[in-house]
């Protein structure tokens, strides 16, 4: 029975910030911060490491913290949910983009690290 299944949308990624975060302030007072996260994994076919890129989106207080403390190359853990935005590009073609809408974020590594 379909009702017996618990549905969960939960994502946890740990990786390095691909660039310094971009912050946007809205007239409503809301704040949104975005950055990409590079997550390395082993590829058994190529016998080497490959990098998966995740777009991260944070809002409000968490966005302010990320904007202040996340820097390119910094090791970051994020948990949240997978989300998608849809839009039409300049030519009218339908586009979509998946991203992680963060609910929690943790900065990892040494506090005084200059990585």
trRosetta pair geometry for C-beta under 8 A, 3 or more apart (Angstrom, degrees):
i j d omega theta_ij theta_ji phi_ij phi_ji
1 4 4.8 94 75 -13 89 107
2 5 6.3 -52 -168 18 46 110
9 81 4.5 55 121 -152 103 106
9 82 5.8 -116 -173 39 102 83
10 79 7.1 -1 -172 -173 87 100
10 80 7.9 177 -147 105 52 20
10 81 6.4 -47 -95 -98 36 71
11 78 7.9 0 111 111 95 91
11 79 6.7 172 89 -149 54 55
11 80 5.8 -20 60 70 96 63
11 81 6.2 129 11 -128 98 19
11 82 5.2 106 -41 -49 134 82
11 100 5.1 -123 94 -122 143 111
12 77 7.3 -4 -171 -173 89 93
12 78 7.3 172 -149 89 46 51
12 79 4.6 -12 -101 -101 78 93
13 37 5.7 118 125 105 130 144
13 39 5.4 -95 -165 -68 103 144
13 54 5.2 -49 -151 25 176 165
13 56 7.9 -137 66 -81 132 110
13 77 7.4 176 93 -149 44 51
13 78 5.4 -6 60 58 87 94
13 79 7.9 163 20 -84 58 48
13 100 6.4 -128 11 -51 128 168
14 39 6.8 101 73 -119 45 105
14 75 7.3 18 179 -177 87 89
14 76 7.3 -166 -145 96 54 42
14 77 4.5 -13 -102 -103 90 80
14 78 7.7 174 -81 20 45 62
14 108 7.2 33 -155 -7 108 153
15 37 4.4 118 69 165 116 93
15 38 5.0 -162 165 82 127 42
15 39 3.7 -101 -68 -79 134 66
15 40 7.1 142 -124 0 101 65
15 54 7.2 134 32 28 142 111
15 75 7.4 -131 139 -140 18 62
15 76 6.9 -19 69 58 52 77
16 37 7.0 148 70 -157 27 65
16 38 5.1 -22 62 57 83 99
16 73 5.5 -16 -175 -152 119 33
16 74 6.6 149 -149 70 71 29
16 75 5.7 -41 -91 -89 73 55
16 76 7.3 114 -122 16 25 82
17 20 7.5 64 140 -91 133 26
17 21 7.3 -66 -155 -53 136 79
17 35 5.3 -11 -149 150 102 139
17 36 7.3 114 -162 76 55 52
17 37 6.2 -40 -98 -102 46 65
17 38 7.8 19 108 13 4 85
17 70 5.2 137 -79 177 155 103
17 71 6.6 150 67 92 144 27
17 72 5.5 -124 104 -117 101 31
17 73 6.4 -36 61 21 83 23
17 74 5.0 17 13 49 118 83
17 76 5.8 61 -50 -1 92 130
18 35 6.7 170 46 170 80 85
18 36 3.8 -17 31 82 135 103
18 37 6.6 -130 -16 -76 93 14
18 38 5.2 113 -75 -33 92 99
18 53 6.6 29 -60 -136 149 106
18 72 6.9 -36 127 -133 22 84
19 35 6.1 -154 68 -146 72 93
19 36 6.5 51 18 35 90 94
19 72 5.0 -13 -137 -94 28 107
20 35 7.3 -109 136 -110 20 124
20 70 7.4 142 -148 110 51 79
20 71 5.8 -15 -103 -139 83 55
20 72 5.2 -56 -45 -33 63 91
21 33 4.8 17 170 -177 132 108
21 34 6.6 152 -157 74 82 32
21 35 4.2 -75 -99 -50 72 119
21 66 5.4 117 -77 138 167 96
21 67 5.2 -120 92 -104 132 54
21 70 5.0 72 -29 79 118 119
22 33 6.9 159 79 -153 43 59
22 34 5.3 -18 59 60 95 86
22 35 6.9 152 11 -73 71 69
23 31 6.4 -15 -166 -171 101 102
23 32 7.3 154 -155 84 52 46
23 33 4.9 -21 -99 -98 74 85
23 63 6.7 122 -127 162 92 101
23 64 7.9 65 -130 -103 134 47
23 67 4.2 35 -70 -115 129 136
24 31 7.2 157 81 -157 50 53
24 32 4.8 -9 57 61 100 94
24 33 7.7 -178 19 -78 66 39
24 34 8.0 18 -1 2 105 100
25 30 7.8 161 -156 88 48 47
25 31 5.6 -20 -104 -105 67 79
26 29 7.0 -36 81 34 80 22
26 30 4.6 2 46 60 122 88
26 31 7.4 -155 14 -76 82 32
26 32 7.3 53 -25 -3 110 100
30 59 6.5 -26 -171 -163 105 101
30 60 6.3 -59 -145 -76 74 76
31 59 6.9 140 81 -162 59 50
31 60 5.9 121 49 -101 86 23
31 63 4.4 -177 113 94 97 133
31 64 5.7 60 92 -58 159 83
31 67 7.5 -80 164 -16 128 144
32 57 6.5 -17 -167 -166 102 93
32 58 7.2 151 -157 80 52 49
32 59 5.6 -20 -101 -102 69 71
32 63 5.7 -110 -133 -126 18 152
33 57 7.6 153 81 -155 48 46
33 58 4.8 -15 61 62 95 100
33 59 7.9 -170 21 -76 72 26
33 62 7.9 -136 38 115 118 69
33 63 3.8 158 2 -157 100 82
33 64 7.5 -173 -31 -50 132 24
33 66 4.6 168 103 83 150 119
33 67 4.7 -134 -103 -58 138 92
33 70 7.9 132 153 38 136 132
34 55 6.7 -5 -167 -177 107 91
34 56 6.5 159 -152 84 56 59
34 57 5.2 -13 -100 -101 88 69
34 58 7.6 -180 -77 21 41 70
34 99 7.8 -41 -135 -156 110 148
35 56 5.5 -12 65 57 68 107
35 66 7.1 -152 7 164 123 121
35 70 6.1 -151 15 128 163 142
36 53 5.3 -6 -177 -171 121 103
36 54 6.7 150 -160 76 66 42
36 55 5.6 -39 -101 -98 76 55
36 56 6.9 158 -110 10 21 85
37 53 7.2 146 72 -157 45 53
37 54 4.6 -20 58 62 98 98
37 56 5.4 63 -19 -30 112 122
37 76 6.3 -107 -117 71 118 113
37 78 6.6 -137 -50 11 163 131
37 100 7.9 -29 25 35 130 135
38 51 5.0 -17 -165 -166 99 121
38 52 7.6 145 -157 74 49 42
38 53 5.9 -23 -99 -100 63 72
39 51 6.9 135 66 -158 38 65
39 52 4.9 -27 67 65 95 93
39 53 7.7 171 20 -87 77 23
39 54 6.3 33 -5 -5 118 112
40 49 5.0 1 -170 -175 111 118
40 50 7.2 155 -149 79 63 32
40 51 5.5 -37 -93 -97 65 71
40 52 7.9 173 -89 19 17 72
41 49 7.0 151 76 -150 26 70
41 50 6.2 -26 65 63 77 79
41 51 7.9 141 19 -103 70 25
41 52 6.3 20 6 -6 116 111
42 48 7.7 -164 -147 118 62 17
42 49 6.1 -48 -97 -97 52 62
42 50 7.9 99 -151 18 10 77
43 46 4.5 26 101 36 122 99
43 47 7.4 -60 91 -10 74 16
43 48 6.0 -8 52 66 100 59
43 49 7.1 132 8 -134 86 13
43 50 4.6 50 -32 -7 126 118
44 47 7.0 23 -162 -79 34 53
46 50 6.9 91 48 -51 139 112
54 78 7.9 -163 109 61 138 135
54 99 7.5 113 176 -145 72 55
54 100 5.5 20 170 -6 119 121
55 97 6.9 1 35 162 158 112
55 98 7.4 145 41 100 110 53
55 99 3.9 -64 92 -115 105 98
55 100 7.0 165 85 19 53 72
56 66 8.0 -150 123 -153 125 154
56 78 5.6 -115 -126 -112 130 174
56 99 6.8 177 -85 -175 13 97
56 100 5.3 -24 -110 67 64 101
56 102 5.7 31 -169 -39 98 118
57 83 7.4 -67 45 55 132 130
57 99 5.2 61 -11 137 111 136
57 100 7.0 172 24 83 73 49
57 101 5.2 -31 73 -107 104 62
57 102 6.7 -175 77 6 44 84
58 62 4.5 -119 -174 116 115 102
58 63 4.3 169 111 -83 92 67
58 66 4.9 112 48 5 156 149
58 101 7.9 141 -87 -164 36 53
58 102 4.6 -25 -88 55 86 121
58 105 6.6 -26 -98 -32 140 139
59 62 6.6 41 63 57 44 102
59 63 5.2 -12 -144 -34 11 123
59 101 7.8 4 -11 -164 107 95
60 63 5.7 111 41 16 24 106
60 64 7.3 -47 145 -7 35 98
61 64 5.7 -53 -152 33 35 112
61 65 6.5 34 151 -18 66 104
62 65 5.7 -52 -148 36 34 112
62 66 6.3 33 154 -18 66 106
62 102 6.3 -153 145 105 142 112
62 103 7.8 -152 -62 -170 170 20
62 104 7.6 -123 -120 -114 138 25
62 105 6.0 125 -165 12 108 115
63 66 5.8 -55 -146 38 30 110
63 67 6.2 33 155 -22 64 108
64 67 5.7 -54 -146 35 29 114
64 68 6.5 21 158 -14 63 109
65 68 6.0 -65 -152 39 28 105
65 69 6.0 -18 169 17 68 117
65 105 7.1 167 97 70 120 125
66 69 6.7 -79 -129 53 22 83
66 70 4.7 0 -168 -2 70 126
66 102 7.8 105 -60 66 147 156
66 105 6.0 19 -79 88 105 171
67 70 7.3 -12 -69 37 13 96
69 74 7.8 167 143 180 72 169
69 107 5.8 -83 140 -63 126 148
70 74 5.6 -158 -152 63 57 141
70 76 6.0 14 -120 -79 109 143
70 105 7.9 -54 -63 166 123 143
70 107 7.1 -151 -85 -95 68 106
71 74 4.8 99 56 -30 69 121
73 115 5.3 -151 141 134 115 84
74 107 6.5 -36 166 -144 123 98
74 109 7.1 -141 -160 34 68 139
74 115 6.9 131 -97 85 46 103
75 107 7.4 102 83 -171 65 57
75 108 4.2 -70 113 74 109 102
75 109 4.5 119 40 -30 121 116
75 115 7.4 25 -17 82 92 150
76 105 6.4 -16 -173 -167 107 99
76 106 7.2 153 -161 79 58 48
76 107 6.0 -33 -106 -109 74 53
76 108 6.6 -174 -90 13 20 91
77 105 7.0 154 84 -158 57 48
77 106 4.4 -5 58 57 106 99
77 108 5.8 79 -17 -37 99 119
78 100 6.0 106 122 121 130 141
78 102 4.8 -75 -162 -112 110 115
78 104 7.2 160 -154 88 46 58
78 105 5.2 -8 -105 -107 75 80
78 106 8.0 -162 -70 24 38 64
79 102 7.1 92 71 -146 31 72
79 103 6.2 -48 103 55 76 92
79 104 5.0 6 53 56 94 101
80 100 5.0 118 66 169 118 88
80 101 5.0 -153 161 90 134 50
80 102 4.1 -122 -47 -116 140 27
80 103 4.4 149 -107 -3 74 78
80 104 7.2 -174 -62 28 75 59
81 100 7.3 155 75 -154 26 63
81 101 5.5 -16 61 57 79 97
81 103 7.1 56 -10 -27 83 115
82 98 6.2 -9 -171 -169 98 109
82 99 7.7 153 -153 82 55 30
82 100 6.3 -41 -96 -100 52 62
82 101 7.9 124 -144 15 5 81
83 98 7.2 152 82 -154 39 60
83 99 5.8 -27 67 68 87 78
83 100 7.4 119 19 -131 84 15
83 101 4.5 44 -6 -20 134 115
84 96 5.6 6 -179 -175 111 109
84 97 6.8 159 -153 79 65 40
84 98 5.1 -32 -96 -98 83 65
84 99 7.5 146 -95 20 34 70
85 96 6.9 169 85 -150 44 61
85 97 5.4 -9 55 56 90 92
85 99 7.2 9 -2 12 100 115
86 94 6.8 -10 -170 -170 103 93
86 95 7.0 159 -154 85 54 51
86 96 4.8 -20 -100 -98 75 88
87 94 7.9 162 92 -151 28 52
87 95 5.5 -19 68 62 73 98
87 96 7.9 150 21 -85 59 44
88 92 5.5 -12 179 -150 121 38
88 93 6.6 151 -155 71 71 30
88 94 5.9 -41 -98 -93 72 49
88 95 6.9 140 -117 13 20 86
89 92 7.2 -49 69 18 63 15
89 93 5.1 -7 39 57 107 87
89 95 5.2 75 -40 -24 99 130
102 105 5.4 25 175 -57 142 101
109 113 4.8 -52 147 11 115 160
109 115 6.5 -78 -175 20 158 137
110 113 3.9 121 66 -47 93 99
